[in-house]
Amino acid sequence: MPDGMLVDYDGLIPNNVGLNQDARLRKALETWHPGYIDWWKEMGPEGFQESLVYLRTAVSVDPKGWARFGYVKMPEYRWGILLAPAVEGRRIGFGQHKGEPAWQEVPGEYRAMLRRLIVIQGDTEPASVEQQRHLGKTAPSLYDMRNLFQVNVEEGRHLWAMVYLLQKYFGKDGREEAEELLRRRSGSRDAPRMLGAFNEATPDWLSFFMFTFFTDRDGKMQLEALAQSGFDPLSRTCRFMLTEEAHHMFVGETGVQRIVERTAQAMNAAGIEDPTDVERVRALGVIDLPLVQKKINLHFSLTLDLFGNEVSTNAANAYNAGLKGRYREDKIDDDHRLLDSTYPVLRLKEGRIVEEQVPALSALNMRLRDDYVADCRAGVERWNRVLEKANIPFRLTLPHVAFNRRIGEFAGAHVTPEGEVVDAASWAARCGSWLPSAEDGMFLEGLMRPEYAPGRYAGWIAPPKVGIDGKPGEFEYVKLHMA
């Protein structure tokens, strides 16, 4: 296997970046390591630190076969620094430096901008672990618990990936930023995480599956854009992170699909033909489809805010500098400079939603968001195929991009899921039918009872079609040691 593919597990910090040959960096990371472990024990999965979990660990960065599976206690998981293989002769693919050799060191004029991009990405990784730390206690199966913990440890590794870049390339500033990543806390009043969606609660498993479907998909889009970066170490870091991110979205998409499948089964068995008869459906101990729709509305709109303002000077500057590209930039057929191009942006003008052409450089957030929406829509259609097959007359949809927004062109606007602009009174009267209510939350809380027997599943979710690593349905994915 080529040099840089295999991961060195001999030291404290597994890596494929030659850490043993860089004493200063190794010392800095080993100094940061105890604080990370303290953070994990304090803010990682509560009550399961001593349990043995059947997790995958990267042993190489070869996309054809990079992981091994085995039981491990999560605090003993071998987090490390893994970069995708270098591309020989790689050149910057966009912006004013298009065609120049990719940077192996931080270009001085872009130092602050690049550090900011890395810190924001890094801050999202521990935040989601913090948001999900209580979910193990209500896991609907050991299979689902194991998937939650796999997501958690990989988000922890993604934090390591960003900390490596900060420590290696940004000196004292990078070390201070790395410490701050461990100091902030999701939902804290005094030191919250940097982006709004990562300060929201994840109180139940439907929320978790929606988070991993919608918000981790934003992570995918951001990583795809950063993987195009002219700063080669960032590009290589993000390219490997994408191989792990795919599993997180799989957990979300199949989780929601299994909920929809179980609800359809229960409705058909009970002879319930009206999916909006919420009281009768809930009496079956399953999650009604209108509530699934409300959760889609909430998580989709929260995640759209993560893309920032539709028209953004910061995004234009990062692109022009060659630091952050578009989604699959290398597959787009244009000049990759965008100096004379335009892109359509939706705006609210005089109470109407209108489309305007704006300079493409300024609309990069909008374009990335459009790519994201298309990706989400494909997943929702897969959920609808379950309902179609079960002859349930209900279809899940994505709400309009202007619905329930706090950032960007539609921040604070009153727009229905169908895209109709309404007044504040109409919004207040109807929003309870569009977004989860306190009563909905109490219903979900009542359903969230753990199922810890191997091969058993809570009554509100269908078993998966196949197990992890080819294991049978009754496999003991977590050997519990409850704290």
PyMOL commands that set and color helices and strands:
alter all, ss='L'
color gray80, all
select helices_A, chain A and resi 19-21+23-43+74-76+95-97+108-131+135-138+142-169+171-183+196-199+205-226+232-270+278-283+289-305+313-320+329-331+364-389+424-433+438-447+468-470
alter helices_A, ss='H'
color red, helices_A
select strands_A, chain A and resi 52-58+67-73+342-349+352-359+478-479
alter strands_A, ss='S'
color yellow, strands_A
deselect
rebuild
show_as cartoon
